[in-house]
Amino acid sequence: MQETAEQYKARILGNLEGQNPLKVQGATPQKLGQLLKGVPAAKLRKKPAPDKWSVAEIVAHLADAELVAGWRMRAILGAPGTPIQAYDQNAWVEAGQYGKKDPRLSIAQFRAFREANLALMKSLKPEQWKLHGLHAERGEESVERLSQMMAGHDVNHLRQIQGILAAKKSPTKSKSRS
């Protein structure tokens, strides 16, 4: 069963556990680099299950999601109340052939987009954090809430990557043949 927009929002925001969203976002590129350091690209492209994303796909998703979030913030700042279109992340994974992308290039793209977005957020006046757009699925979403969602999204995918990489390190049980 697919989660509702409200369930998704609660889950993602729950990942923050009182942490500062800008600090979480600032630390993510380095954490991502550390997680992937020394892991062969072939392992990063291996899906943990047919219906689950590979680490390479997750990292490419993070880069594109950062691009989208940056556009959304800029759209809100430039035209408060603007409609914010949702997108089908699975369709983007397929259409963008995320599984074939070089994970190191995806990290570099993510890092560049993140640096630009953090610079923008750090330059905002207090009243600009309250400006909002109207997300097609989640409703009214302020720049502040978008920043929190971005940070919670980071935590979600870092945990996902850690789980995938830890599972690949654990020994597999041999199957007995009859």
C-alpha positions in Angstrom: 0.0 0.0 0.0 1.4 3.4 -1.0 1.6 6.0 1.7 -0.4 9.2 1.6 1.1 12.6 1.2 0.5 13.2 4.9 2.1 9.9 5.9 5.1 10.7 3.7 5.5 14.2 5.1 5.3 12.9 8.7 7.8 10.1 8.0 10.3 12.4 6.3 10.0 15.2 9.0 10.2 12.5 11.7 13.7 11.7 10.4 15.0 15.1 11.7 14.4 14.3 15.4 15.0 18.0 16.4 18.1 18.4 14.3 18.9 21.7 12.5 17.9 21.2 8.8 20.7 23.3 7.4 23.3 21.4 9.4 21.9 18.1 8.3 21.9 19.3 4.7 25.4 20.7 5.0 26.7 17.3 6.3 25.0 15.1 3.8 27.4 15.4 0.8 30.4 14.4 3.0 28.5 11.5 4.6 27.4 10.3 1.2 31.0 10.4 -0.1 32.2 8.5 3.0 29.6 5.8 2.5 30.5 5.2 -1.1 34.3 5.5 -0.7 36.0 2.4 -2.1 32.8 0.7 -3.1 33.0 -0.5 -6.7 30.6 1.0 -9.2 29.2 -2.4 -10.1 28.2 -3.0 -6.4 26.6 0.5 -6.3 24.5 -0.4 -9.4 23.2 -3.7 -8.0 19.6 -3.6 -6.9 18.9 -5.1 -3.5 15.6 -6.4 -4.9 13.9 -6.2 -8.3 11.5 -3.5 -7.0 14.1 -1.5 -4.9 16.5 1.2 -6.1 20.2 0.5 -6.2 22.7 2.8 -4.4 23.5 4.4 -7.8 19.8 5.1 -8.4 19.4 6.6 -4.9 22.4 8.9 -5.4 21.1 10.0 -8.9 17.7 10.6 -7.3 19.3 12.8 -4.6 20.9 14.9 -7.2 17.7 15.4 -9.2 15.6 15.9 -6.0 18.1 18.6 -5.0 17.7 20.3 -8.3 13.9 20.2 -7.9 14.0 21.5 -4.4 16.2 24.4 -5.5 13.8 25.3 -8.2 10.9 25.1 -5.8 12.5 27.4 -3.3 13.4 29.9 -6.0 9.8 29.7 -7.5 8.3 30.4 -4.0 10.7 33.3 -3.3 10.0 34.8 -6.7 6.3 34.3 -6.7 4.9 33.5 -3.2 1.8 31.3 -3.4 2.9 29.7 -6.7 1.7 26.2 -7.6 4.4 23.6 -7.0 4.1 20.6 -9.3 4.7 17.1 -7.9 6.6 14.5 -9.8 6.7 10.7 -10.0 10.2 9.8 -8.7 10.0 6.3 -10.1 9.2 7.6 -13.6 12.3 9.9 -13.3 14.5 6.9 -12.3 13.4 5.0 -15.4 13.4 7.9 -17.8 16.7 9.2 -16.5 18.3 5.8 -16.6 19.6 6.4 -13.1 21.0 2.9 -12.8 23.4 3.5 -15.6 24.7 6.8 -14.2 28.1 7.1 -12.8 27.5 7.3 -9.0 30.6 9.6 -8.5 29.2 12.1 -11.1 25.8 11.9 -9.3 27.5 12.8 -6.0 29.3 15.7 -7.7 26.1 17.0 -9.1 24.3 16.6 -5.8 27.2 18.4 -4.0 27.0 21.4 -6.5 23.2 21.7 -6.3 23.4 21.4 -2.5 26.0 24.1 -2.1 24.0 26.5 -4.3 20.8 25.8 -2.3 22.5 26.1 1.1 24.0 29.5 0.0 20.6 30.7 -1.0 19.0 29.5 2.3 21.7 31.1 4.4 21.1 34.4 2.6 17.4 34.5 3.4 15.7 37.1 5.6 13.6 35.7 8.4 10.3 36.6 6.6 11.4 34.8 3.5 11.4 31.5 5.3 7.7 31.8 5.8 6.9 32.4 2.1 5.1 29.4 0.6 4.0 27.7 -2.5 1.1 25.3 -3.0 2.4 21.8 -3.5 0.1 19.7 -5.7 0.0 16.8 -3.2 1.2 18.2 0.1 -0.6 21.6 0.1 0.9 24.8 1.4 4.6 24.4 1.8 6.9 27.2 3.1 10.5 27.6 2.3 11.2 26.6 5.9 9.1 23.4 5.6 10.8 22.6 2.2 14.2 22.9 4.0 13.0 20.5 6.7 11.7 18.1 4.1 15.0 18.2 2.2 17.0 17.4 5.4 14.6 14.6 6.4 14.8 13.3 2.8 18.6 13.2 3.2 18.4 11.2 6.4 15.9 8.8 4.8 18.2 8.0 1.9 21.4 7.9 3.9 19.8 5.2 6.1 18.6 3.4 3.0 22.1 3.4 1.5 23.7 2.3 4.8 21.3 -0.7 4.9 22.0 -1.7 1.3 25.7 -1.5 1.8 25.6 -3.4 5.1 23.5 -6.1 3.6 26.1 -6.5 0.8 28.9 -7.0 3.4 27.1 -9.6 5.4 27.8 -13.2 4.5 25.1 -15.0 2.5 23.8 -18.3 3.6 24.4 -21.1 1.1 21.3 -22.8 -0.2 21.3 -26.6 0.1 20.6 -28.5 -3.1 18.2 -31.4 -3.1 
